[in-house]
Amino acid sequence: MQSASEDANLARDRIRQEGVLASLRLPRLSRLCDRQTRIRQFRDRAEELRAICEDVILHDTKLMLQRLADTYERMAHALESTQQNS
């Protein structure tokens, strides 16, 4: 059974997560949007997630945010790679 402080931390992180995830949703990009813009957006999102991660108390939440940030970095790298190959 969890203590009251653990329950409070879980609730606080859950509320923060919902707001963070909603703010991280990328707007639909038109076909005219260039790759450099997408790359920059993905890297900005990764940086934002890492900054948020510093304030998170729960280990599982912190790991999830770090994995999301890494995913955004990989997406940016993949776009750069395909841009260089074309």
TAZIPE-V361029 format. One record per helix or strand. SS is the DSSP state (H for helix, E for strand). FROM is the first residue (numbers start at 1). LEN is the number of residues. If there is no record, write none. Layout:
BEGIN
<<SS/FROM/LEN> <SS/FROM/LEN>>
END
This chain:
BEGIN
<<H/4/21> <H/35/19> <H/59/27>>
END
